[in-house]
Amino acid sequence: MRHLMLFLFGVLSHSATCGQTPEWVKELTPGTAGTQRKVPPCKLTFDVGWSHVMTAGQATLTVREAGNFWRADAGAASTGLARALWKYDCEMTSIMHRGDLRAHYLQHQETDSAETCRYRVSFERQRVITETEVRPVKGTPGTSTAVCPFGPMDDILSVILYVRSQELKDGQKITRVVQPWDTPYLTTFEVQGRESITYGGQKRPCIKLGLKIRKIDRTTLALSAYKKMKTATIWVSDDELRIPIEMNASVFVGFMFAKLTRFETLSGKEATAALPASITVKPPPAP
């Protein structure tokens, strides 16, 4: 489920620690958000599963206004038989600038049978600061803070809003650096055409997006293959809402999917939210 959340659930002036610009920077799509920026405060609910038949969990995504920011809250948990085999829960909050849809702050917690991991990430224009806390069921807990000398980046939720804001014409490619938890990835979305997907008992016109992911070393900024996800496909509604209808991924444990089961627009007090108590992460002390 963690790998499914990776896609659910850059400008060209970056520099590496060695003072050289990575070659892959040439692939990046400029940081300016597209014209499709209007986002209705809403809540989406998905069934998540393995293979094509077994529902293994549920995920939710809520997007609300928080002053000059968007606040997106996502959660996922294994359910039923799958939970008996693998207990998993996660919660995530993403704070994004409403104007250019730029990521500002992310907090994420996930728990399985072995450990609980907590991440707090501050997205700055020229670097990303990540605080990681790991609490194993057996063993010694630990906390660390790391700085990636590259920015700006997207988080897992801000990239959804950025991609939906684009024109999304057939054949278009959008490449962004995305850090969903504690590791950055070079992520390319490609518009593979239009298809109809069933939602709510009716066929709905959708935009088909293919997804390619490559891992970035946080220190050297070198690229490497991301072997845990082979292929991934996302279908978003081909209308002004552009909501994700279905997502499929071939990962190292098999085939995973997420299907939208409910979409709700929010209004009044339900459409707004407060910011977390802290939306910054301090860098580690200088050596």
C-alpha positions in Angstrom: 0.0 0.0 0.0 2.9 2.4 0.7 3.9 2.1 -3.0 0.4 2.8 -4.2 0.3 5.9 -2.0 3.4 7.0 -3.8 1.3 8.1 -6.7 -2.3 8.4 -5.0 -3.0 9.5 -1.9 11.5 22.5 -10.8 13.1 25.1 -12.0 16.4 24.7 -13.8 18.6 26.6 -11.4 19.4 23.8 -8.9 22.9 22.8 -7.8 24.5 19.8 -6.2 26.9 19.7 -3.3 29.7 19.4 -5.7 28.7 22.6 -7.5 27.6 20.8 -10.7 24.0 20.6 -12.0 22.8 17.0 -12.4 22.2 16.1 -16.0 18.6 15.0 -15.3 17.7 18.6 -14.4 17.2 19.2 -18.2 14.2 16.8 -18.1 12.3 18.9 -15.5 9.0 20.6 -16.3 9.2 24.3 -15.2 7.7 25.0 -11.7 4.9 27.3 -12.9 1.5 25.7 -12.3 -0.9 25.4 -15.2 -4.2 27.2 -15.8 -6.3 24.4 -14.2 -5.6 25.6 -10.7 -9.2 25.8 -9.3 -9.6 23.1 -6.7 -12.9 22.6 -4.9 -12.5 21.7 -1.2 -13.4 18.0 -1.3 -13.0 14.5 0.2 -12.2 11.4 -1.9 -12.5 7.8 -0.7 -10.8 4.9 -2.4 -10.8 1.1 -2.1 -7.3 -0.3 -2.3 -6.4 -3.8 -3.1 -4.1 -6.5 -4.5 -4.6 -8.4 -7.7 -7.8 -7.5 -9.5 -10.3 -8.8 -6.9 -9.1 -8.6 -3.3 -9.8 -5.4 -1.5 -7.1 -5.0 1.1 -7.7 -1.5 2.5 -9.2 2.0 2.2 -7.7 5.4 1.6 -9.0 8.9 1.9 -7.9 12.3 0.7 -9.3 15.6 1.9 -8.4 18.9 0.4 -9.3 22.2 2.3 -8.3 25.8 2.3 -6.0 27.1 5.1 -5.5 30.8 4.4 -2.9 31.2 1.7 -2.3 27.4 1.7 -4.0 24.3 0.7 -4.1 21.6 3.4 -4.4 18.0 2.1 -4.9 15.2 4.6 -4.6 11.6 3.5 -5.0 8.3 5.4 -4.8 4.6 4.5 -5.2 1.4 6.5 -5.3 -2.3 5.7 -8.7 -3.9 6.4 -10.3 -7.3 6.6 -8.3 -10.4 5.8 -5.4 -8.3 4.6 -5.2 -6.7 8.0 -4.9 -10.0 9.7 -1.9 -10.8 7.4 -0.4 -7.3 7.4 -1.5 -4.5 9.8 -0.8 -1.1 8.3 -1.9 2.4 9.1 -0.7 5.8 7.8 -1.6 9.4 8.1 -0.3 12.3 6.1 -0.7 16.1 6.0 0.6 18.2 3.2 0.7 22.1 3.2 0.9 23.7 -0.2 1.0 27.3 -1.5 -2.4 28.0 -3.1 -0.9 30.4 -5.7 1.7 28.2 -7.5 0.8 24.8 -5.8 4.3 24.6 -4.4 4.9 22.2 -1.5 5.8 23.8 1.8 5.5 21.2 4.6 4.7 17.5 5.0 4.2 15.4 8.0 3.6 11.6 7.7 3.3 8.7 10.1 3.0 5.0 9.2 2.8 1.9 11.4 3.1 -1.7 10.6 3.8 -4.8 12.7 7.6 -4.0 12.9 7.8 -0.3 13.5 6.4 3.2 13.5 8.0 5.8 11.2 7.4 9.5 11.5 8.6 12.1 8.9 8.5 15.9 9.0 9.7 17.6 5.8 10.3 21.3 5.1 10.3 22.2 1.4 12.5 25.2 0.7 13.3 26.8 -2.6 16.9 25.5 -2.7 16.9 22.5 -0.3 14.7 20.0 1.6 15.1 19.3 5.3 13.8 15.9 6.5 13.4 14.8 10.1 12.9 11.1 10.5 11.9 9.2 13.6 11.9 5.4 13.7 10.4 3.5 16.6 10.8 -0.3 16.2 8.7 -2.7 18.2 12.0 -4.4 19.1 15.1 -2.3 19.3 16.2 1.2 20.0 14.2 4.2 18.6 16.2 6.9 16.8 15.7 10.3 15.3 17.8 11.9 12.5 17.7 15.1 10.4 19.0 15.3 6.8 19.3 18.0 4.2 19.0 17.4 0.5 20.8 20.3 -1.5 18.1 20.5 -4.1 14.9 22.5 -4.4 12.1 23.1 -4.9 10.5 19.7 -4.8 6.9 18.4 -4.7 5.5 16.2 -2.1 3.2 13.3 -2.9 0.0 15.4 -2.7 1.2 18.7 -4.2 2.4 16.9 -7.3 -1.2 15.7 -7.8 -2.5 19.3 -7.9 0.4 20.4 -10.1 -0.2 17.7 -12.7 -3.9 18.3 -12.8 -3.3 22.0 -13.4 -1.5 21.3 -16.7 -3.0 21.1 -20.2 -2.6 17.3 -20.3 -2.7 16.9 -24.1 -2.0 13.5 -25.6 1.7 12.7 -25.6 2.6 15.4 -23.0 5.2 14.6 -20.4 5.6 16.2 -17.0 8.7 15.5 -15.0 9.1 16.6 -11.4 11.2 15.8 -8.4 8.9 14.4 -5.7 9.8 13.5 -2.1 6.9 11.4 -0.6 8.6 10.6 2.6 12.4 10.7 3.2 13.7 10.0 -0.3 13.5 12.1 -3.5 12.4 10.6 -6.8 12.5 11.8 -10.4 8.9 11.3 -11.5 7.6 11.5 -15.0 3.9 11.5 -16.0 3.0 10.9 -19.6 -0.4 11.4 -21.1 -1.2 8.2 -22.9 -4.6 9.1 -24.3 -8.2 9.1 -23.4 -10.3 6.2 -22.1 -13.6 5.6 -20.4 -13.5 4.2 -16.8 -16.6 3.1 -14.9 -17.3 5.1 -11.7 -20.6 5.1 -9.9 -22.1 2.6 -12.3 -21.5 4.9 -15.3 -18.7 5.2 -17.9 -16.7 8.4 -17.4 -14.3 10.0 -19.9 -10.8 9.9 -18.4 -7.2 11.0 -19.1 -4.8 8.1 -19.0 -1.4 8.9 -17.4 1.6 6.6 -17.3 4.1 7.0 -14.4 7.8 6.4 -14.4 9.9 6.7 -11.2 13.6 6.9 -10.7 15.3 7.2 -7.3 17.6 10.2 -6.5 20.4 9.8 -4.0 19.7 12.5 -1.4 23.4 13.4 -1.0 25.0 13.0 -4.4 21.8 13.6 -6.5 22.7 10.6 -8.6 19.9 8.6 -10.4 19.2 4.9 -10.0 16.4 2.6 -11.0 13.4 2.2 -8.7 12.9 -1.5 -8.6 10.0 -1.7 -6.2 7.6 -0.2 -8.8 7.7 -1.6 -12.4 4.8 0.3 -14.0 2.0 2.5 -12.9 -1.1 4.0 -14.5 -3.5 6.7 -13.3 -6.9 7.7 -14.8 -8.2 11.2 -14.0 -11.6 12.5 -15.0 -11.5 14.4 -18.3 -13.4 17.5 -17.0 -12.8 20.6 -14.9 -12.6 18.5 -11.7 -9.8 16.2 -12.9 -10.2 13.8 -10.0 -8.3 10.5 -9.8 -10.8 7.7 -10.7 -8.5 4.7 -10.7 -4.8 3.8 -10.2 -2.9 0.6 -11.0 0.7 -0.3 -10.2 2.8 -3.4 -10.8 5.1 -3.5 -7.8 7.6 -6.0 -6.3 4.8 -7.7 -4.3 2.4 -8.0 -7.3 -0.4 -5.9 -8.7 -2.1 -3.2 -6.7 -5.0 -0.9 -7.4 -7.0 2.0 -6.0 -10.5 2.8 -7.2 -12.6 5.9 -6.3 -15.7 4.9 -4.4 -16.9 8.3 -3.3 -16.4 12.0 -4.1 -17.8 14.8 -1.9 -17.5 18.5 -2.3 -17.1 20.4 1.0 -18.6 23.8 1.9 -18.9 26.1 4.9 -16.7 25.2 7.9 -15.9 21.8 6.4 -14.1 23.5 3.5 -11.5 25.2 5.7 -8.8 23.9 8.1 -6.2 25.3 10.4 -2.5 24.8 9.8 -0.5 22.4 12.0 1.2 23.9 15.0 4.5 23.9 13.2 5.2 23.9 9.5 9.0 24.2 9.5 11.8 21.8 10.2 15.1 23.0 11.6 18.3 21.8 9.8 20.8 19.8 11.8 23.5 21.7 13.7 26.6 22.6 11.7 29.5 20.1 12.2 
